[in-house]
Amino acid sequence: MNTQKFARRCDATGCGMNEGYVVRDGELYFSEREYLINWLRSRGGMDGLSDEFILDEAYNNEEYYYTEWEEIDDEYYYDAEGNEYETN
């Protein structure tokens, strides 16, 4: 069985991901921009603010960044469904 390996698991969907948004120092991971925006808005106080403004403010405050993982962790990885496996 050839299972694709993913470096992280999206906190919104539970699916494996090899690129996406990292909140702070790995507190949360989001595979899509919309999931990050939803999380930022869920904290409150965002009524009437555009998605772009919210993203810019959060980025400027170093609350998140976008990255791609080219290597899988030596100790564990995820499959497409977000199941975690230990590397033997």
PyMOL Python script that loads the backbone (N, CA, C, O; Angstrom):
from pymol import cmd

cmd.read_pdbstr("""\
ATOM      1  N   MET A   1       0.840  -1.179   0.000  1.00  0.00           N
ATOM      2  CA  MET A   1       0.000   0.000   0.000  1.00  0.00           C
ATOM      3  C   MET A   1       0.885   1.243   0.000  1.00  0.00           C
ATOM      4  O   MET A   1       1.747   1.388   0.867  1.00  0.00           O
ATOM      5  N   ASN A   2       0.684   2.130  -0.950  1.00  0.00           N
ATOM      6  CA  ASN A   2       1.476   3.351  -1.066  1.00  0.00           C
ATOM      7  C   ASN A   2       0.674   4.516  -0.516  1.00  0.00           C
ATOM      8  O   ASN A   2      -0.118   5.125  -1.236  1.00  0.00           O
ATOM      9  N   THR A   3       0.873   4.827   0.754  1.00  0.00           N
ATOM     10  CA  THR A   3       0.161   5.906   1.407  1.00  0.00           C
ATOM     11  C   THR A   3       0.966   7.186   1.312  1.00  0.00           C
ATOM     12  O   THR A   3       2.140   7.221   1.683  1.00  0.00           O
ATOM     13  N   GLN A   4       0.329   8.243   0.811  1.00  0.00           N
ATOM     14  CA  GLN A   4       1.017   9.524   0.782  1.00  0.00           C
ATOM     15  C   GLN A   4       1.195  10.002   2.216  1.00  0.00           C
ATOM     16  O   GLN A   4       0.285   9.880   3.036  1.00  0.00           O
ATOM     17  N   LYS A   5       2.363  10.544   2.513  1.00  0.00           N
ATOM     18  CA  LYS A   5       2.678  11.005   3.855  1.00  0.00           C
ATOM     19  C   LYS A   5       2.564  12.522   3.933  1.00  0.00           C
ATOM     20  O   LYS A   5       2.960  13.239   3.014  1.00  0.00           O
ATOM     21  N   PHE A   6       2.018  12.991   5.039  1.00  0.00           N
ATOM     22  CA  PHE A   6       1.852  14.415   5.263  1.00  0.00           C
ATOM     23  C   PHE A   6       2.536  14.810   6.563  1.00  0.00           C
ATOM     24  O   PHE A   6       2.571  14.041   7.523  1.00  0.00           O
ATOM     25  N   ALA A   7       3.081  16.024   6.577  1.00  0.00           N
ATOM     26  CA  ALA A   7       3.866  16.499   7.717  1.00  0.00           C
ATOM     27  C   ALA A   7       3.007  16.966   8.880  1.00  0.00           C
ATOM     28  O   ALA A   7       3.412  16.844  10.036  1.00  0.00           O
ATOM     29  N   ARG A   8       1.831  17.498   8.592  1.00  0.00           N
ATOM     30  CA  ARG A   8       0.970  18.055   9.636  1.00  0.00           C
ATOM     31  C   ARG A   8      -0.480  17.672   9.375  1.00  0.00           C
ATOM     32  O   ARG A   8      -0.825  17.158   8.311  1.00  0.00           O
ATOM     33  N   ARG A   9      -1.330  17.938  10.385  1.00  0.00           N
ATOM     34  CA  ARG A   9      -2.770  17.676  10.275  1.00  0.00           C
ATOM     35  C   ARG A   9      -3.504  19.007  10.451  1.00  0.00           C
ATOM     36  O   ARG A   9      -3.244  19.740  11.405  1.00  0.00           O
ATOM     37  N   CYS A  10      -4.403  19.310   9.549  1.00  0.00           N
ATOM     38  CA  CYS A  10      -5.191  20.540   9.595  1.00  0.00           C
ATOM     39  C   CYS A  10      -6.140  20.491  10.788  1.00  0.00           C
ATOM     40  O   CYS A  10      -6.859  19.510  10.975  1.00  0.00           O
ATOM     41  N   ASP A  11      -6.139  21.547  11.589  1.00  0.00           N
ATOM     42  CA  ASP A  11      -7.022  21.601  12.755  1.00  0.00           C
ATOM     43  C   ASP A  11      -8.471  21.861  12.384  1.00  0.00           C
ATOM     44  O   ASP A  11      -9.359  21.629  13.205  1.00  0.00           O
ATOM     45  N   ALA A  12      -8.740  22.334  11.178  1.00  0.00           N
ATOM     46  CA  ALA A  12     -10.117  22.576  10.745  1.00  0.00           C
ATOM     47  C   ALA A  12     -10.748  21.326  10.140  1.00  0.00           C
ATOM     48  O   ALA A  12     -11.912  21.026  10.406  1.00  0.00           O
ATOM     49  N   THR A  13      -9.986  20.598   9.329  1.00  0.00           N
ATOM     50  CA  THR A  13     -10.551  19.461   8.600  1.00  0.00           C
ATOM     51  C   THR A  13     -10.127  18.108   9.168  1.00  0.00           C
ATOM     52  O   THR A  13     -10.799  17.100   8.953  1.00  0.00           O
ATOM     53  N   GLY A  14      -9.021  18.093   9.888  1.00  0.00           N
ATOM     54  CA  GLY A  14      -8.485  16.835  10.398  1.00  0.00           C
ATOM     55  C   GLY A  14      -7.685  16.063   9.357  1.00  0.00           C
ATOM     56  O   GLY A  14      -7.212  14.962   9.639  1.00  0.00           O
ATOM     57  N   CYS A  15      -7.524  16.620   8.158  1.00  0.00           N
ATOM     58  CA  CYS A  15      -6.814  15.940   7.075  1.00  0.00           C
ATOM     59  C   CYS A  15      -5.322  16.281   7.084  1.00  0.00           C
ATOM     60  O   CYS A  15      -4.907  17.322   7.594  1.00  0.00           O
ATOM     61  N   GLY A  16      -4.530  15.377   6.507  1.00  0.00           N
ATOM     62  CA  GLY A  16      -3.099  15.610   6.393  1.00  0.00           C
ATOM     63  C   GLY A  16      -2.801  16.760   5.448  1.00  0.00           C
ATOM     64  O   GLY A  16      -3.562  17.027   4.518  1.00  0.00           O
ATOM     65  N   MET A  17      -1.672  17.447   5.696  1.00  0.00           N
ATOM     66  CA  MET A  17      -1.293  18.589   4.867  1.00  0.00           C
ATOM     67  C   MET A  17       0.218  18.726   4.799  1.00  0.00           C
ATOM     68  O   MET A  17       0.915  18.419   5.766  1.00  0.00           O
ATOM     69  N   ASN A  18       0.724  19.182   3.670  1.00  0.00           N
ATOM     70  CA  ASN A  18       2.147  19.451   3.501  1.00  0.00           C
ATOM     71  C   ASN A  18       2.433  20.921   3.227  1.00  0.00           C
ATOM     72  O   ASN A  18       3.583  21.302   3.010  1.00  0.00           O
ATOM     73  N   GLU A  19       1.398  21.741   3.237  1.00  0.00           N
ATOM     74  CA  GLU A  19       1.554  23.184   3.128  1.00  0.00           C
ATOM     75  C   GLU A  19       0.341  23.833   3.761  1.00  0.00           C
ATOM     76  O   GLU A  19      -0.752  23.268   3.784  1.00  0.00           O
ATOM     77  N   GLY A  20       0.560  25.038   4.276  1.00  0.00           N
ATOM     78  CA  GLY A  20      -0.554  25.739   4.882  1.00  0.00           C
ATOM     79  C   GLY A  20      -0.102  26.771   5.890  1.00  0.00           C
ATOM     80  O   GLY A  20       1.047  27.215   5.887  1.00  0.00           O
ATOM     81  N   TYR A  21      -1.024  27.140   6.748  1.00  0.00           N
ATOM     82  CA  TYR A  21      -0.832  28.224   7.700  1.00  0.00           C
ATOM     83  C   TYR A  21      -0.532  27.672   9.086  1.00  0.00           C
ATOM     84  O   TYR A  21      -1.185  26.744   9.561  1.00  0.00           O
ATOM     85  N   VAL A  22       0.466  28.263   9.716  1.00  0.00           N
ATOM     86  CA  VAL A  22       0.869  27.871  11.064  1.00  0.00           C
ATOM     87  C   VAL A  22       0.532  29.023  11.995  1.00  0.00           C
ATOM     88  O   VAL A  22       0.961  30.155  11.770  1.00  0.00           O
ATOM     89  N   VAL A  23      -0.230  28.739  13.037  1.00  0.00           N
ATOM     90  CA  VAL A  23      -0.566  29.751  14.034  1.00  0.00           C
ATOM     91  C   VAL A  23       0.495  29.728  15.127  1.00  0.00           C
ATOM     92  O   VAL A  23       0.791  28.691  15.719  1.00  0.00           O
ATOM     93  N   ARG A  24       1.048  30.899  15.370  1.00  0.00           N
ATOM     94  CA  ARG A  24       2.116  31.116  16.345  1.00  0.00           C
ATOM     95  C   ARG A  24       3.247  30.118  16.114  1.00  0.00           C
ATOM     96  O   ARG A  24       3.778  30.046  15.006  1.00  0.00           O
ATOM     97  N   ASP A  25       3.619  29.365  17.111  1.00  0.00           N
ATOM     98  CA  ASP A  25       4.744  28.425  16.979  1.00  0.00           C
ATOM     99  C   ASP A  25       4.270  26.993  16.792  1.00  0.00           C
ATOM    100  O   ASP A  25       4.898  26.057  17.287  1.00  0.00           O
ATOM    101  N   GLY A  26       3.159  26.819  16.075  1.00  0.00           N
ATOM    102  CA  GLY A  26       2.638  25.477  15.840  1.00  0.00           C
ATOM    103  C   GLY A  26       1.468  25.141  16.740  1.00  0.00           C
ATOM    104  O   GLY A  26       1.136  23.971  16.928  1.00  0.00           O
ATOM    105  N   GLU A  27       0.845  26.165  17.294  1.00  0.00           N
ATOM    106  CA  GLU A  27      -0.333  25.963  18.143  1.00  0.00           C
ATOM    107  C   GLU A  27      -1.480  25.343  17.349  1.00  0.00           C
ATOM    108  O   GLU A  27      -2.191  24.467  17.841  1.00  0.00           O
ATOM    109  N   LEU A  28      -1.647  25.814  16.108  1.00  0.00           N
ATOM    110  CA  LEU A  28      -2.686  25.306  15.205  1.00  0.00           C
ATOM    111  C   LEU A  28      -2.134  25.287  13.784  1.00  0.00           C
ATOM    112  O   LEU A  28      -1.202  26.019  13.451  1.00  0.00           O
ATOM    113  N   TYR A  29      -2.733  24.431  12.954  1.00  0.00           N
ATOM    114  CA  TYR A  29      -2.366  24.338  11.538  1.00  0.00           C
ATOM    115  C   TYR A  29      -3.641  24.378  10.703  1.00  0.00           C
ATOM    116  O   TYR A  29      -4.621  23.707  11.026  1.00  0.00           O
ATOM    117  N   PHE A  30      -3.625  25.166   9.629  1.00  0.00           N
ATOM    118  CA  PHE A  30      -4.774  25.255   8.731  1.00  0.00           C
ATOM    119  C   PHE A  30      -4.307  25.072   7.298  1.00  0.00           C
ATOM    120  O   PHE A  30      -3.349  25.712   6.865  1.00  0.00           O
ATOM    121  N   SER A  31      -4.982  24.199   6.562  1.00  0.00           N
ATOM    122  CA  SER A  31      -4.585  23.907   5.185  1.00  0.00           C
ATOM    123  C   SER A  31      -5.059  24.973   4.205  1.00  0.00           C
ATOM    124  O   SER A  31      -4.481  25.116   3.128  1.00  0.00           O
ATOM    125  N   GLU A  32      -6.094  25.719   4.554  1.00  0.00           N
ATOM    126  CA  GLU A  32      -6.670  26.705   3.634  1.00  0.00           C
ATOM    127  C   GLU A  32      -6.835  28.056   4.322  1.00  0.00           C
ATOM    128  O   GLU A  32      -7.048  28.146   5.531  1.00  0.00           O
ATOM    129  N   ARG A  33      -6.729  29.088   3.517  1.00  0.00           N
ATOM    130  CA  ARG A  33      -6.875  30.469   3.995  1.00  0.00           C
ATOM    131  C   ARG A  33      -8.203  30.678   4.712  1.00  0.00           C
ATOM    132  O   ARG A  33      -8.248  31.342   5.747  1.00  0.00           O
ATOM    133  N   GLU A  34      -9.294  30.114   4.169  1.00  0.00           N
ATOM    134  CA  GLU A  34     -10.620  30.312   4.759  1.00  0.00           C
ATOM    135  C   GLU A  34     -10.695  29.776   6.187  1.00  0.00           C
ATOM    136  O   GLU A  34     -11.390  30.353   7.023  1.00  0.00           O
ATOM    137  N   TYR A  35      -9.991  28.682   6.477  1.00  0.00           N
ATOM    138  CA  TYR A  35     -10.010  28.117   7.826  1.00  0.00           C
ATOM    139  C   TYR A  35      -9.272  29.034   8.804  1.00  0.00           C
ATOM    140  O   TYR A  35      -9.688  29.199   9.951  1.00  0.00           O
ATOM    141  N   LEU A  36      -8.178  29.625   8.337  1.00  0.00           N
ATOM    142  CA  LEU A  36      -7.445  30.583   9.165  1.00  0.00           C
ATOM    143  C   LEU A  36      -8.325  31.798   9.458  1.00  0.00           C
ATOM    144  O   LEU A  36      -8.404  32.249  10.600  1.00  0.00           O
ATOM    145  N   ILE A  37      -8.984  32.324   8.426  1.00  0.00           N
ATOM    146  CA  ILE A  37      -9.863  33.483   8.605  1.00  0.00           C
ATOM    147  C   ILE A  37     -10.980  33.156   9.587  1.00  0.00           C
ATOM    148  O   ILE A  37     -11.281  33.962  10.468  1.00  0.00           O
ATOM    149  N   ASN A  38     -11.595  31.996   9.450  1.00  0.00           N
ATOM    150  CA  ASN A  38     -12.664  31.599  10.373  1.00  0.00           C
ATOM    151  C   ASN A  38     -12.160  31.560  11.809  1.00  0.00           C
ATOM    152  O   ASN A  38     -12.851  32.007  12.724  1.00  0.00           O
ATOM    153  N   TRP A  39     -10.964  31.031  12.006  1.00  0.00           N
ATOM    154  CA  TRP A  39     -10.400  30.966  13.355  1.00  0.00           C
ATOM    155  C   TRP A  39     -10.122  32.371  13.891  1.00  0.00           C
ATOM    156  O   TRP A  39     -10.443  32.674  15.040  1.00  0.00           O
ATOM    157  N   LEU A  40      -9.525  33.230  13.056  1.00  0.00           N
ATOM    158  CA  LEU A  40      -9.252  34.598  13.489  1.00  0.00           C
ATOM    159  C   LEU A  40     -10.551  35.315  13.863  1.00  0.00           C
ATOM    160  O   LEU A  40     -10.603  36.010  14.877  1.00  0.00           O
ATOM    161  N   ARG A  41     -11.591  35.150  13.055  1.00  0.00           N
ATOM    162  CA  ARG A  41     -12.881  35.792  13.342  1.00  0.00           C
ATOM    163  C   ARG A  41     -13.536  35.213  14.595  1.00  0.00           C
ATOM    164  O   ARG A  41     -14.258  35.921  15.298  1.00  0.00           O
ATOM    165  N   SER A  42     -13.295  33.946  14.877  1.00  0.00           N
ATOM    166  CA  SER A  42     -13.940  33.300  16.036  1.00  0.00           C
ATOM    167  C   SER A  42     -13.477  33.897  17.361  1.00  0.00           C
ATOM    168  O   SER A  42     -14.112  33.685  18.394  1.00  0.00           O
ATOM    169  N   ARG A  43     -12.384  34.632  17.335  1.00  0.00           N
ATOM    170  CA  ARG A  43     -11.875  35.243  18.560  1.00  0.00           C
ATOM    171  C   ARG A  43     -12.640  36.500  18.934  1.00  0.00           C
ATOM    172  O   ARG A  43     -12.462  37.039  20.026  1.00  0.00           O
ATOM    173  N   GLY A  44     -13.496  36.971  18.023  1.00  0.00           N
ATOM    174  CA  GLY A  44     -14.347  38.125  18.308  1.00  0.00           C
ATOM    175  C   GLY A  44     -13.705  39.451  17.952  1.00  0.00           C
ATOM    176  O   GLY A  44     -12.507  39.539  17.685  1.00  0.00           O
ATOM    177  N   GLY A  45     -14.550  40.493  17.958  1.00  0.00           N
ATOM    178  CA  GLY A  45     -14.089  41.843  17.690  1.00  0.00           C
ATOM    179  C   GLY A  45     -13.734  42.116  16.247  1.00  0.00           C
ATOM    180  O   GLY A  45     -13.006  43.069  15.970  1.00  0.00           O
ATOM    181  N   MET A  46     -14.222  41.313  15.315  1.00  0.00           N
ATOM    182  CA  MET A  46     -13.850  41.457  13.904  1.00  0.00           C
ATOM    183  C   MET A  46     -15.007  41.932  13.031  1.00  0.00           C
ATOM    184  O   MET A  46     -14.884  41.968  11.807  1.00  0.00           O
ATOM    185  N   ASP A  47     -16.129  42.297  13.651  1.00  0.00           N
ATOM    186  CA  ASP A  47     -17.302  42.713  12.870  1.00  0.00           C
ATOM    187  C   ASP A  47     -16.972  43.905  11.979  1.00  0.00           C
ATOM    188  O   ASP A  47     -16.376  44.882  12.434  1.00  0.00           O
ATOM    189  N   GLY A  48     -17.354  43.825  10.726  1.00  0.00           N
ATOM    190  CA  GLY A  48     -17.166  44.911   9.787  1.00  0.00           C
ATOM    191  C   GLY A  48     -15.778  44.989   9.174  1.00  0.00           C
ATOM    192  O   GLY A  48     -15.544  45.828   8.304  1.00  0.00           O
ATOM    193  N   LEU A  49     -14.859  44.148   9.597  1.00  0.00           N
ATOM    194  CA  LEU A  49     -13.501  44.171   9.060  1.00  0.00           C
ATOM    195  C   LEU A  49     -13.375  43.188   7.902  1.00  0.00           C
ATOM    196  O   LEU A  49     -13.934  42.092   7.947  1.00  0.00           O
ATOM    197  N   SER A  50     -12.646  43.581   6.875  1.00  0.00           N
ATOM    198  CA  SER A  50     -12.467  42.708   5.711  1.00  0.00           C
ATOM    199  C   SER A  50     -11.518  41.558   6.049  1.00  0.00           C
ATOM    200  O   SER A  50     -10.707  41.654   6.970  1.00  0.00           O
ATOM    201  N   ASP A  51     -11.636  40.483   5.294  1.00  0.00           N
ATOM    202  CA  ASP A  51     -10.730  39.342   5.465  1.00  0.00           C
ATOM    203  C   ASP A  51      -9.283  39.789   5.302  1.00  0.00           C
ATOM    204  O   ASP A  51      -8.413  39.388   6.075  1.00  0.00           O
ATOM    205  N   GLU A  52      -9.029  40.621   4.293  1.00  0.00           N
ATOM    206  CA  GLU A  52      -7.658  41.081   4.029  1.00  0.00           C
ATOM    207  C   GLU A  52      -7.100  41.871   5.199  1.00  0.00           C
ATOM    208  O   GLU A  52      -5.937  41.705   5.565  1.00  0.00           O
ATOM    209  N   PHE A  53      -7.929  42.736   5.791  1.00  0.00           N
ATOM    210  CA  PHE A  53      -7.471  43.524   6.932  1.00  0.00           C
ATOM    211  C   PHE A  53      -7.140  42.610   8.111  1.00  0.00           C
ATOM    212  O   PHE A  53      -6.107  42.772   8.761  1.00  0.00           O
ATOM    213  N   ILE A  54      -8.012  41.661   8.375  1.00  0.00           N
ATOM    214  CA  ILE A  54      -7.795  40.722   9.486  1.00  0.00           C
ATOM    215  C   ILE A  54      -6.517  39.920   9.265  1.00  0.00           C
ATOM    216  O   ILE A  54      -5.715  39.761  10.186  1.00  0.00           O
ATOM    217  N   LEU A  55      -6.326  39.415   8.046  1.00  0.00           N
ATOM    218  CA  LEU A  55      -5.122  38.646   7.737  1.00  0.00           C
ATOM    219  C   LEU A  55      -3.870  39.510   7.868  1.00  0.00           C
ATOM    220  O   LEU A  55      -2.872  39.076   8.444  1.00  0.00           O
ATOM    221  N   ASP A  56      -3.921  40.728   7.335  1.00  0.00           N
ATOM    222  CA  ASP A  56      -2.761  41.624   7.407  1.00  0.00           C
ATOM    223  C   ASP A  56      -2.397  41.942   8.852  1.00  0.00           C
ATOM    224  O   ASP A  56      -1.223  41.892   9.222  1.00  0.00           O
ATOM    225  N   GLU A  57      -3.385  42.264   9.664  1.00  0.00           N
ATOM    226  CA  GLU A  57      -3.129  42.589  11.070  1.00  0.00           C
ATOM    227  C   GLU A  57      -2.528  41.396  11.811  1.00  0.00           C
ATOM    228  O   GLU A  57      -1.555  41.541  12.551  1.00  0.00           O
ATOM    229  N   ALA A  58      -3.110  40.226  11.608  1.00  0.00           N
ATOM    230  CA  ALA A  58      -2.618  39.026  12.293  1.00  0.00           C
ATOM    231  C   ALA A  58      -1.201  38.688  11.834  1.00  0.00           C
ATOM    232  O   ALA A  58      -0.360  38.298  12.645  1.00  0.00           O
ATOM    233  N   TYR A  59      -0.937  38.835  10.542  1.00  0.00           N
ATOM    234  CA  TYR A  59       0.401  38.556  10.020  1.00  0.00           C
ATOM    235  C   TYR A  59       1.414  39.556  10.579  1.00  0.00           C
ATOM    236  O   TYR A  59       2.506  39.171  10.996  1.00  0.00           O
ATOM    237  N   ASN A  60       1.051  40.830  10.586  1.00  0.00           N
ATOM    238  CA  ASN A  60       1.945  41.866  11.108  1.00  0.00           C
ATOM    239  C   ASN A  60       2.214  41.691  12.602  1.00  0.00           C
ATOM    240  O   ASN A  60       3.260  42.111  13.098  1.00  0.00           O
ATOM    241  N   ASN A  61       1.282  41.079  13.311  1.00  0.00           N
ATOM    242  CA  ASN A  61       1.454  40.789  14.739  1.00  0.00           C
ATOM    243  C   ASN A  61       2.107  39.429  14.971  1.00  0.00           C
ATOM    244  O   ASN A  61       2.176  38.942  16.100  1.00  0.00           O
ATOM    245  N   GLU A  62       2.585  38.826  13.879  1.00  0.00           N
ATOM    246  CA  GLU A  62       3.275  37.530  13.915  1.00  0.00           C
ATOM    247  C   GLU A  62       2.440  36.423  14.545  1.00  0.00           C
ATOM    248  O   GLU A  62       2.953  35.565  15.265  1.00  0.00           O
ATOM    249  N   GLU A  63       1.125  36.462  14.253  1.00  0.00           N
ATOM    250  CA  GLU A  63       0.225  35.433  14.766  1.00  0.00           C
ATOM    251  C   GLU A  63       0.181  34.199  13.876  1.00  0.00           C
ATOM    252  O   GLU A  63      -0.233  33.130  14.324  1.00  0.00           O
ATOM    253  N   TYR A  64       0.603  34.332  12.615  1.00  0.00           N
ATOM    254  CA  TYR A  64       0.611  33.184  11.709  1.00  0.00           C
ATOM    255  C   TYR A  64       1.625  33.422  10.595  1.00  0.00           C
ATOM    256  O   TYR A  64       2.092  34.538  10.369  1.00  0.00           O
ATOM    257  N   TYR A  65       1.945  32.329   9.912  1.00  0.00           N
ATOM    258  CA  TYR A  65       2.738  32.406   8.687  1.00  0.00           C
ATOM    259  C   TYR A  65       2.358  31.222   7.809  1.00  0.00           C
ATOM    260  O   TYR A  65       1.757  30.253   8.274  1.00  0.00           O
ATOM    261  N   TYR A  66       2.717  31.315   6.542  1.00  0.00           N
ATOM    262  CA  TYR A  66       2.447  30.253   5.575  1.00  0.00           C
ATOM    263  C   TYR A  66       3.745  29.509   5.302  1.00  0.00           C
ATOM    264  O   TYR A  66       4.807  30.123   5.198  1.00  0.00           O
ATOM    265  N   THR A  67       3.664  28.193   5.187  1.00  0.00           N
ATOM    266  CA  THR A  67       4.860  27.415   4.891  1.00  0.00           C
ATOM    267  C   THR A  67       4.514  26.159   4.107  1.00  0.00           C
ATOM    268  O   THR A  67       3.352  25.765   4.004  1.00  0.00           O
ATOM    269  N   GLU A  68       5.545  25.548   3.562  1.00  0.00           N
ATOM    270  CA  GLU A  68       5.444  24.233   2.915  1.00  0.00           C
ATOM    271  C   GLU A  68       6.462  23.327   3.593  1.00  0.00           C
ATOM    272  O   GLU A  68       7.613  23.713   3.798  1.00  0.00           O
ATOM    273  N   TRP A  69       6.035  22.139   3.932  1.00  0.00           N
ATOM    274  CA  TRP A  69       6.942  21.168   4.540  1.00  0.00           C
ATOM    275  C   TRP A  69       7.422  20.239   3.451  1.00  0.00           C
ATOM    276  O   TRP A  69       6.625  19.530   2.837  1.00  0.00           O
ATOM    277  N   GLU A  70       8.709  20.238   3.209  1.00  0.00           N
ATOM    278  CA  GLU A  70       9.277  19.387   2.172  1.00  0.00           C
ATOM    279  C   GLU A  70       9.763  18.066   2.741  1.00  0.00           C
ATOM    280  O   GLU A  70       9.971  17.104   2.002  1.00  0.00           O
ATOM    281  N   GLU A  71       9.946  18.019   4.054  1.00  0.00           N
ATOM    282  CA  GLU A  71      10.390  16.794   4.706  1.00  0.00           C
ATOM    283  C   GLU A  71       9.382  16.380   5.763  1.00  0.00           C
ATOM    284  O   GLU A  71       8.737  17.217   6.394  1.00  0.00           O
ATOM    285  N   ILE A  72       9.260  15.087   5.942  1.00  0.00           N
ATOM    286  CA  ILE A  72       8.369  14.524   6.949  1.00  0.00           C
ATOM    287  C   ILE A  72       9.184  14.301   8.220  1.00  0.00           C
ATOM    288  O   ILE A  72      10.347  13.903   8.156  1.00  0.00           O
ATOM    289  N   ASP A  73       8.575  14.555   9.360  1.00  0.00           N
ATOM    290  CA  ASP A  73       9.241  14.366  10.651  1.00  0.00           C
ATOM    291  C   ASP A  73       9.778  12.946  10.773  1.00  0.00           C
ATOM    292  O   ASP A  73       9.170  12.002  10.270  1.00  0.00           O
ATOM    293  N   ASP A  74      10.900  12.801  11.432  1.00  0.00           N
ATOM    294  CA  ASP A  74      11.521  11.487  11.602  1.00  0.00           C
ATOM    295  C   ASP A  74      10.733  10.565  12.515  1.00  0.00           C
ATOM    296  O   ASP A  74      10.902   9.348  12.452  1.00  0.00           O
ATOM    297  N   GLU A  75       9.871  11.122  13.366  1.00  0.00           N
ATOM    298  CA  GLU A  75       9.184  10.312  14.367  1.00  0.00           C
ATOM    299  C   GLU A  75       7.742   9.969  14.014  1.00  0.00           C
ATOM    300  O   GLU A  75       7.239   8.928  14.438  1.00  0.00           O
ATOM    301  N   TYR A  76       7.068  10.820  13.246  1.00  0.00           N
ATOM    302  CA  TYR A  76       5.670  10.560  12.909  1.00  0.00           C
ATOM    303  C   TYR A  76       5.283  11.261  11.612  1.00  0.00           C
ATOM    304  O   TYR A  76       5.981  12.158  11.138  1.00  0.00           O
ATOM    305  N   TYR A  77       4.149  10.831  11.048  1.00  0.00           N
ATOM    306  CA  TYR A  77       3.577  11.482   9.872  1.00  0.00           C
ATOM    307  C   TYR A  77       2.081  11.209   9.873  1.00  0.00           C
ATOM    308  O   TYR A  77       1.589  10.419  10.679  1.00  0.00           O
ATOM    309  N   TYR A  78       1.359  11.864   8.968  1.00  0.00           N
ATOM    310  CA  TYR A  78      -0.094  11.706   8.844  1.00  0.00           C
ATOM    311  C   TYR A  78      -0.436  11.212   7.449  1.00  0.00           C
ATOM    312  O   TYR A  78       0.308  11.444   6.496  1.00  0.00           O
ATOM    313  N   ASP A  79      -1.584  10.521   7.338  1.00  0.00           N
ATOM    314  CA  ASP A  79      -2.086  10.164   6.010  1.00  0.00           C
ATOM    315  C   ASP A  79      -3.106  11.221   5.588  1.00  0.00           C
ATOM    316  O   ASP A  79      -3.339  12.181   6.322  1.00  0.00           O
ATOM    317  N   ALA A  80      -3.712  11.055   4.422  1.00  0.00           N
ATOM    318  CA  ALA A  80      -4.646  12.048   3.885  1.00  0.00           C
ATOM    319  C   ALA A  80      -5.853  12.270   4.796  1.00  0.00           C
ATOM    320  O   ALA A  80      -6.424  13.360   4.826  1.00  0.00           O
ATOM    321  N   GLU A  81      -6.232  11.235   5.532  1.00  0.00           N
ATOM    322  CA  GLU A  81      -7.388  11.345   6.431  1.00  0.00           C
ATOM    323  C   GLU A  81      -7.000  11.917   7.793  1.00  0.00           C
ATOM    324  O   GLU A  81      -7.862  12.124   8.647  1.00  0.00           O
ATOM    325  N   GLY A  82      -5.718  12.171   7.999  1.00  0.00           N
ATOM    326  CA  GLY A  82      -5.259  12.743   9.266  1.00  0.00           C
ATOM    327  C   GLY A  82      -4.886  11.750  10.334  1.00  0.00           C
ATOM    328  O   GLY A  82      -4.656  12.129  11.482  1.00  0.00           O
ATOM    329  N   ASN A  83      -4.822  10.470   9.971  1.00  0.00           N
ATOM    330  CA  ASN A  83      -4.387   9.454  10.942  1.00  0.00           C
ATOM    331  C   ASN A  83      -2.891   9.592  11.159  1.00  0.00           C
ATOM    332  O   ASN A  83      -2.130   9.760  10.206  1.00  0.00           O
ATOM    333  N   GLU A  84      -2.470   9.521  12.416  1.00  0.00           N
ATOM    334  CA  GLU A  84      -1.061   9.673  12.748  1.00  0.00           C
ATOM    335  C   GLU A  84      -0.382   8.305  12.806  1.00  0.00           C
ATOM    336  O   GLU A  84      -0.936   7.341  13.334  1.00  0.00           O
ATOM    337  N   TYR A  85       0.844   8.245  12.245  1.00  0.00           N
ATOM    338  CA  TYR A  85       1.632   7.030  12.253  1.00  0.00           C
ATOM    339  C   TYR A  85       3.015   7.321  12.804  1.00  0.00           C
ATOM    340  O   TYR A  85       3.594   8.376  12.547  1.00  0.00           O
ATOM    341  N   GLU A  86       3.526   6.380  13.556  1.00  0.00           N
ATOM    342  CA  GLU A  86       4.890   6.500  14.036  1.00  0.00           C
ATOM    343  C   GLU A  86       5.817   5.920  12.985  1.00  0.00           C
ATOM    344  O   GLU A  86       5.518   4.894  12.374  1.00  0.00           O
ATOM    345  N   THR A  87       6.941   6.585  12.780  1.00  0.00           N
ATOM    346  CA  THR A  87       7.939   6.090  11.842  1.00  0.00           C
ATOM    347  C   THR A  87       8.807   5.079  12.547  1.00  0.00           C
ATOM    348  O   THR A  87       9.354   5.357  13.614  1.00  0.00           O
ATOM    349  N   ASN A  88       8.934   3.929  11.968  1.00  0.00           N
ATOM    350  CA  ASN A  88       9.737   2.867  12.605  1.00  0.00           C
ATOM    351  C   ASN A  88      11.148   2.870  12.087  1.00  0.00           C
ATOM    352  O   ASN A  88      11.963   2.049  12.508  1.00  0.00           O
TER     353      ASN A  88
END
""", "prot")
cmd.dss("prot")
cmd.show_as("cartoon", "prot")
cmd.util.cbc("prot")
cmd.orient("prot")
